[in-house]
Amino acid sequence: MPRKPAHLRMMNKAVDYLGRYASSRHKLAQILQRFATHKLTDYDPDDIAAAVQQTVDQCSKLGYLDDQQFAVTVARSQRRLGRSQAVIRQRLRQHALNDDVIAQALAEADENRANGDLQAAIRFAQRRRLGPFAQRRNAHHQHLNTHQWKQRDLGAMARAGFSMATSRLVLDHEDPDTIGDLLFQTD
């Protein structure tokens, strides 16, 4: 049986992968290179490199790949999870996206609001039960005083990439029911 050309096998792999996952051009090229390393060992390395580039270009041309839309989708998803701008930037840079694409995706994810990081910090504190969302009333949590809990919470917020000012603003708020008002006070 004659063997298929490398670019056809790559395209089949690309369509299969893109049918299940959103991807950037860079990530798809990595996936295809890994596929070639494991499955296409008897093909010429120059043909492989050309087939990877041809497949990525063809997928872009067909509309299967769009780095800008991928960046916006990732940024929105990460914002919903309460991720900071710094963390989202880092994640998108791993896909070899340029700073203009990343900045535009963050602006679109935040719907051009100035307080996107504050909103994400509130969501993060809510998900992790920090600050006003903490439930530290049982005996298990009584071994630390209020200052120690605040330091722990600040540390968690800092590790998540939030600025000290944003972290303090969220953690100093007393009432979880009215914390959404912070968004309107800072606009």
MIBA-661138 format. One record per residue (C-alpha): residue number from 1; residue in three letters; x, y, z; chain. Coordinates in nm, 2 decimals. Layout:
<nodes>
<node k="NUM" r="ALA" c1="X" c2="Y" c3="Z" c="A"/>
...
</nodes>
This chain:
<nodes>
<node k="1" r="MET" c1="0.00" c2="0.00" c3="0.00" c="A"/>
<node k="2" r="PRO" c1="0.15" c2="0.34" c3="-0.10" c="A"/>
<node k="3" r="ARG" c1="0.22" c2="0.57" c3="0.19" c="A"/>
<node k="4" r="LYS" c1="0.02" c2="0.90" c3="0.22" c="A"/>
<node k="5" r="PRO" c1="0.21" c2="1.22" c3="0.17" c="A"/>
<node k="6" r="ALA" c1="0.32" c2="1.39" c3="0.50" c="A"/>
<node k="7" r="HIS" c1="0.10" c2="1.70" c3="0.45" c="A"/>
<node k="8" r="LEU" c1="-0.22" c2="1.48" c3="0.42" c="A"/>
<node k="9" r="ARG" c1="-0.14" c2="1.29" c3="0.74" c="A"/>
<node k="10" r="MET" c1="-0.07" c2="1.63" c3="0.91" c="A"/>
<node k="11" r="MET" c1="-0.39" c2="1.78" c3="0.79" c="A"/>
<node k="12" r="ASN" c1="-0.58" c2="1.48" c3="0.92" c="A"/>
<node k="13" r="LYS" c1="-0.42" c2="1.52" c3="1.26" c="A"/>
<node k="14" r="ALA" c1="-0.48" c2="1.89" c3="1.26" c="A"/>
<node k="15" r="VAL" c1="-0.85" c2="1.86" c3="1.18" c="A"/>
<node k="16" r="ASP" c1="-0.89" c2="1.59" c3="1.44" c="A"/>
<node k="17" r="TYR" c1="-0.71" c2="1.80" c3="1.70" c="A"/>
<node k="18" r="LEU" c1="-0.89" c2="2.12" c3="1.61" c="A"/>
<node k="19" r="GLY" c1="-1.22" c2="1.94" c3="1.62" c="A"/>
<node k="20" r="ARG" c1="-1.17" c2="1.88" c3="1.99" c="A"/>
<node k="21" r="TYR" c1="-0.96" c2="2.18" c3="2.11" c="A"/>
<node k="22" r="ALA" c1="-0.92" c2="2.55" c3="2.04" c="A"/>
<node k="23" r="SER" c1="-0.57" c2="2.63" c3="1.95" c="A"/>
<node k="24" r="SER" c1="-0.32" c2="2.90" c3="1.84" c="A"/>
<node k="25" r="ARG" c1="-0.10" c2="2.86" c3="1.53" c="A"/>
<node k="26" r="HIS" c1="0.20" c2="2.81" c3="1.76" c="A"/>
<node k="27" r="LYS" c1="0.03" c2="2.53" c3="1.96" c="A"/>
<node k="28" r="LEU" c1="-0.09" c2="2.35" c3="1.65" c="A"/>
<node k="29" r="ALA" c1="0.26" c2="2.36" c3="1.51" c="A"/>
<node k="30" r="GLN" c1="0.39" c2="2.20" c3="1.83" c="A"/>
<node k="31" r="ILE" c1="0.12" c2="1.93" c3="1.82" c="A"/>
<node k="32" r="LEU" c1="0.20" c2="1.85" c3="1.46" c="A"/>
<node k="33" r="GLN" c1="0.57" c2="1.84" c3="1.52" c="A"/>
<node k="34" r="ARG" c1="0.52" c2="1.60" c3="1.81" c="A"/>
<node k="35" r="PHE" c1="0.29" c2="1.39" c3="1.59" c="A"/>
<node k="36" r="ALA" c1="0.56" c2="1.38" c3="1.32" c="A"/>
<node k="37" r="THR" c1="0.83" c2="1.28" c3="1.58" c="A"/>
<node k="38" r="HIS" c1="0.63" c2="0.99" c3="1.70" c="A"/>
<node k="39" r="LYS" c1="0.44" c2="0.87" c3="1.38" c="A"/>
<node k="40" r="LEU" c1="0.63" c2="0.99" c3="1.08" c="A"/>
<node k="41" r="THR" c1="0.98" c2="0.88" c3="1.16" c="A"/>
<node k="42" r="ASP" c1="1.04" c2="0.74" c3="0.81" c="A"/>
<node k="43" r="TYR" c1="0.96" c2="1.07" c3="0.63" c="A"/>
<node k="44" r="ASP" c1="1.23" c2="1.33" c3="0.53" c="A"/>
<node k="45" r="PRO" c1="1.27" c2="1.60" c3="0.81" c="A"/>
<node k="46" r="ASP" c1="1.26" c2="1.88" c3="0.54" c="A"/>
<node k="47" r="ASP" c1="0.92" c2="1.74" c3="0.41" c="A"/>
<node k="48" r="ILE" c1="0.80" c2="1.73" c3="0.77" c="A"/>
<node k="49" r="ALA" c1="0.89" c2="2.09" c3="0.84" c="A"/>
<node k="50" r="ALA" c1="0.73" c2="2.20" c3="0.51" c="A"/>
<node k="51" r="ALA" c1="0.42" c2="1.99" c3="0.59" c="A"/>
<node k="52" r="VAL" c1="0.38" c2="2.14" c3="0.93" c="A"/>
<node k="53" r="GLN" c1="0.40" c2="2.50" c3="0.80" c="A"/>
<node k="54" r="GLN" c1="0.17" c2="2.41" c3="0.50" c="A"/>
<node k="55" r="THR" c1="-0.09" c2="2.26" c3="0.74" c="A"/>
<node k="56" r="VAL" c1="-0.09" c2="2.55" c3="0.98" c="A"/>
<node k="57" r="ASP" c1="-0.13" c2="2.80" c3="0.70" c="A"/>
<node k="58" r="GLN" c1="-0.40" c2="2.59" c3="0.53" c="A"/>
<node k="59" r="CYS" c1="-0.59" c2="2.56" c3="0.87" c="A"/>
<node k="60" r="SER" c1="-0.57" c2="2.94" c3="0.91" c="A"/>
<node k="61" r="LYS" c1="-0.68" c2="3.00" c3="0.56" c="A"/>
<node k="62" r="LEU" c1="-0.98" c2="2.77" c3="0.61" c="A"/>
<node k="63" r="GLY" c1="-1.07" c2="2.96" c3="0.93" c="A"/>
<node k="64" r="TYR" c1="-0.99" c2="2.67" c3="1.17" c="A"/>
<node k="65" r="LEU" c1="-0.73" c2="2.88" c3="1.34" c="A"/>
<node k="66" r="ASP" c1="-0.75" c2="3.24" c3="1.45" c="A"/>
<node k="67" r="ASP" c1="-0.50" c2="3.36" c3="1.70" c="A"/>
<node k="68" r="GLN" c1="-0.70" c2="3.67" c3="1.79" c="A"/>
<node k="69" r="GLN" c1="-1.02" c2="3.48" c3="1.86" c="A"/>
<node k="70" r="PHE" c1="-0.83" c2="3.22" c3="2.05" c="A"/>
<node k="71" r="ALA" c1="-0.67" c2="3.49" c3="2.27" c="A"/>
<node k="72" r="VAL" c1="-1.01" c2="3.64" c3="2.34" c="A"/>
<node k="73" r="THR" c1="-1.16" c2="3.31" c3="2.42" c="A"/>
<node k="74" r="VAL" c1="-0.88" c2="3.22" c3="2.66" c="A"/>
<node k="75" r="ALA" c1="-0.89" c2="3.57" c3="2.82" c="A"/>
<node k="76" r="ARG" c1="-1.27" c2="3.55" c3="2.88" c="A"/>
<node k="77" r="SER" c1="-1.25" c2="3.20" c3="3.02" c="A"/>
<node k="78" r="GLN" c1="-0.96" c2="3.30" c3="3.26" c="A"/>
<node k="79" r="ARG" c1="-1.14" c2="3.61" c3="3.37" c="A"/>
<node k="80" r="ARG" c1="-1.45" c2="3.41" c3="3.46" c="A"/>
<node k="81" r="LEU" c1="-1.22" c2="3.19" c3="3.68" c="A"/>
<node k="82" r="GLY" c1="-1.09" c2="3.50" c3="3.85" c="A"/>
<node k="83" r="ARG" c1="-0.75" c2="3.51" c3="3.70" c="A"/>
<node k="84" r="SER" c1="-0.54" c2="3.83" c3="3.70" c="A"/>
<node k="85" r="GLN" c1="-0.42" c2="4.02" c3="3.40" c="A"/>
<node k="86" r="ALA" c1="-0.06" c2="3.91" c3="3.47" c="A"/>
<node k="87" r="VAL" c1="-0.16" c2="3.54" c3="3.47" c="A"/>
<node k="88" r="ILE" c1="-0.36" c2="3.57" c3="3.16" c="A"/>
<node k="89" r="ARG" c1="-0.08" c2="3.75" c3="2.98" c="A"/>
<node k="90" r="GLN" c1="0.17" c2="3.48" c3="3.08" c="A"/>
<node k="91" r="ARG" c1="-0.07" c2="3.21" c3="2.96" c="A"/>
<node k="92" r="LEU" c1="-0.12" c2="3.37" c3="2.63" c="A"/>
<node k="93" r="ARG" c1="0.26" c2="3.44" c3="2.58" c="A"/>
<node k="94" r="GLN" c1="0.31" c2="3.06" c3="2.60" c="A"/>
<node k="95" r="HIS" c1="0.12" c2="3.04" c3="2.27" c="A"/>
<node k="96" r="ALA" c1="0.37" c2="3.28" c3="2.11" c="A"/>
<node k="97" r="LEU" c1="0.11" c2="3.56" c3="2.07" c="A"/>
<node k="98" r="ASN" c1="0.23" c2="3.91" c3="2.04" c="A"/>
<node k="99" r="ASP" c1="0.16" c2="4.18" c3="2.30" c="A"/>
<node k="100" r="ASP" c1="-0.08" c2="4.37" c3="2.07" c="A"/>
<node k="101" r="VAL" c1="-0.30" c2="4.06" c3="2.03" c="A"/>
<node k="102" r="ILE" c1="-0.29" c2="3.99" c3="2.41" c="A"/>
<node k="103" r="ALA" c1="-0.37" c2="4.35" c3="2.50" c="A"/>
<node k="104" r="GLN" c1="-0.66" c2="4.36" c3="2.25" c="A"/>
<node k="105" r="ALA" c1="-0.79" c2="4.02" c3="2.39" c="A"/>
<node k="106" r="LEU" c1="-0.77" c2="4.15" c3="2.75" c="A"/>
<node k="107" r="ALA" c1="-0.96" c2="4.47" c3="2.66" c="A"/>
<node k="108" r="GLU" c1="-1.23" c2="4.26" c3="2.48" c="A"/>
<node k="109" r="ALA" c1="-1.25" c2="4.02" c3="2.77" c="A"/>
<node k="110" r="ASP" c1="-1.29" c2="4.30" c3="3.02" c="A"/>
<node k="111" r="GLU" c1="-1.54" c2="4.47" c3="2.78" c="A"/>
<node k="112" r="ASN" c1="-1.32" c2="4.78" c3="2.79" c="A"/>
<node k="113" r="ARG" c1="-1.39" c2="4.83" c3="3.16" c="A"/>
<node k="114" r="ALA" c1="-1.11" c2="4.98" c3="3.36" c="A"/>
<node k="115" r="ASN" c1="-1.17" c2="4.75" c3="3.66" c="A"/>
<node k="116" r="GLY" c1="-1.14" c2="4.41" c3="3.50" c="A"/>
<node k="117" r="ASP" c1="-0.87" c2="4.31" c3="3.75" c="A"/>
<node k="118" r="LEU" c1="-1.08" c2="4.42" c3="4.04" c="A"/>
<node k="119" r="GLN" c1="-1.37" c2="4.21" c3="3.91" c="A"/>
<node k="120" r="ALA" c1="-1.14" c2="3.91" c3="3.87" c="A"/>
<node k="121" r="ALA" c1="-1.00" c2="3.96" c3="4.22" c="A"/>
<node k="122" r="ILE" c1="-1.35" c2="3.96" c3="4.37" c="A"/>
<node k="123" r="ARG" c1="-1.42" c2="3.64" c3="4.17" c="A"/>
<node k="124" r="PHE" c1="-1.09" c2="3.48" c3="4.29" c="A"/>
<node k="125" r="ALA" c1="-1.16" c2="3.57" c3="4.65" c="A"/>
<node k="126" r="GLN" c1="-1.51" c2="3.43" c3="4.62" c="A"/>
<node k="127" r="ARG" c1="-1.39" c2="3.10" c3="4.47" c="A"/>
<node k="128" r="ARG" c1="-1.11" c2="3.06" c3="4.72" c="A"/>
<node k="129" r="ARG" c1="-1.32" c2="3.19" c3="5.02" c="A"/>
<node k="130" r="LEU" c1="-1.08" c2="3.47" c3="5.11" c="A"/>
<node k="131" r="GLY" c1="-1.15" c2="3.79" c3="5.29" c="A"/>
<node k="132" r="PRO" c1="-1.52" c2="3.87" c3="5.32" c="A"/>
<node k="133" r="PHE" c1="-1.61" c2="3.53" c3="5.17" c="A"/>
<node k="134" r="ALA" c1="-1.42" c2="3.33" c3="5.43" c="A"/>
<node k="135" r="GLN" c1="-1.60" c2="3.11" c3="5.67" c="A"/>
<node k="136" r="ARG" c1="-1.36" c2="3.08" c3="5.97" c="A"/>
<node k="137" r="ARG" c1="-1.61" c2="3.03" c3="6.25" c="A"/>
<node k="138" r="ASN" c1="-1.53" c2="2.67" c3="6.34" c="A"/>
<node k="139" r="ALA" c1="-1.27" c2="2.54" c3="6.58" c="A"/>
<node k="140" r="HIS" c1="-1.04" c2="2.42" c3="6.31" c="A"/>
<node k="141" r="HIS" c1="-0.98" c2="2.78" c3="6.19" c="A"/>
<node k="142" r="GLN" c1="-0.94" c2="2.94" c3="6.53" c="A"/>
<node k="143" r="HIS" c1="-0.57" c2="2.89" c3="6.56" c="A"/>
<node k="144" r="LEU" c1="-0.49" c2="3.20" c3="6.36" c="A"/>
<node k="145" r="ASN" c1="-0.58" c2="3.56" c3="6.45" c="A"/>
<node k="146" r="THR" c1="-0.74" c2="3.81" c3="6.21" c="A"/>
<node k="147" r="HIS" c1="-0.41" c2="3.96" c3="6.11" c="A"/>
<node k="148" r="GLN" c1="-0.26" c2="3.62" c3="6.03" c="A"/>
<node k="149" r="TRP" c1="-0.56" c2="3.53" c3="5.82" c="A"/>
<node k="150" r="LYS" c1="-0.53" c2="3.86" c3="5.63" c="A"/>
<node k="151" r="GLN" c1="-0.16" c2="3.80" c3="5.56" c="A"/>
<node k="152" r="ARG" c1="-0.24" c2="3.45" c3="5.43" c="A"/>
<node k="153" r="ASP" c1="-0.52" c2="3.59" c3="5.21" c="A"/>
<node k="154" r="LEU" c1="-0.29" c2="3.87" c3="5.08" c="A"/>
<node k="155" r="GLY" c1="-0.03" c2="3.61" c3="5.00" c="A"/>
<node k="156" r="ALA" c1="-0.28" c2="3.40" c3="4.80" c="A"/>
<node k="157" r="MET" c1="-0.39" c2="3.71" c3="4.61" c="A"/>
<node k="158" r="ALA" c1="-0.03" c2="3.81" c3="4.54" c="A"/>
<node k="159" r="ARG" c1="0.05" c2="3.46" c3="4.41" c="A"/>
<node k="160" r="ALA" c1="-0.25" c2="3.49" c3="4.18" c="A"/>
<node k="161" r="GLY" c1="-0.10" c2="3.80" c3="4.03" c="A"/>
<node k="162" r="PHE" c1="-0.32" c2="4.07" c3="4.18" c="A"/>
<node k="163" r="SER" c1="-0.17" c2="4.40" c3="4.29" c="A"/>
<node k="164" r="MET" c1="-0.15" c2="4.49" c3="4.66" c="A"/>
<node k="165" r="ALA" c1="-0.39" c2="4.77" c3="4.62" c="A"/>
<node k="166" r="THR" c1="-0.65" c2="4.56" c3="4.45" c="A"/>
<node k="167" r="SER" c1="-0.60" c2="4.27" c3="4.70" c="A"/>
<node k="168" r="ARG" c1="-0.64" c2="4.51" c3="5.00" c="A"/>
<node k="169" r="LEU" c1="-0.95" c2="4.67" c3="4.84" c="A"/>
<node k="170" r="VAL" c1="-1.12" c2="4.33" c3="4.81" c="A"/>
<node k="171" r="LEU" c1="-1.00" c2="4.18" c3="5.14" c="A"/>
<node k="172" r="ASP" c1="-1.08" c2="4.49" c3="5.35" c="A"/>
<node k="173" r="HIS" c1="-1.44" c2="4.48" c3="5.24" c="A"/>
<node k="174" r="GLU" c1="-1.66" c2="4.34" c3="5.51" c="A"/>
<node k="175" r="ASP" c1="-1.98" c2="4.24" c3="5.35" c="A"/>
<node k="176" r="PRO" c1="-1.98" c2="3.98" c3="5.07" c="A"/>
<node k="177" r="ASP" c1="-2.33" c2="4.09" c3="4.96" c="A"/>
<node k="178" r="THR" c1="-2.22" c2="4.45" c3="4.88" c="A"/>
<node k="179" r="ILE" c1="-1.87" c2="4.38" c3="4.75" c="A"/>
<node k="180" r="GLY" c1="-2.00" c2="4.43" c3="4.39" c="A"/>
<node k="181" r="ASP" c1="-2.05" c2="4.79" c3="4.48" c="A"/>
<node k="182" r="LEU" c1="-1.67" c2="4.83" c3="4.46" c="A"/>
<node k="183" r="LEU" c1="-1.69" c2="4.79" c3="4.09" c="A"/>
<node k="184" r="PHE" c1="-1.90" c2="5.10" c3="4.06" c="A"/>
<node k="185" r="GLN" c1="-1.71" c2="5.31" c3="4.31" c="A"/>
<node k="186" r="THR" c1="-1.38" c2="5.28" c3="4.11" c="A"/>
<node k="187" r="ASP" c1="-1.52" c2="5.35" c3="3.76" c="A"/>
</nodes>
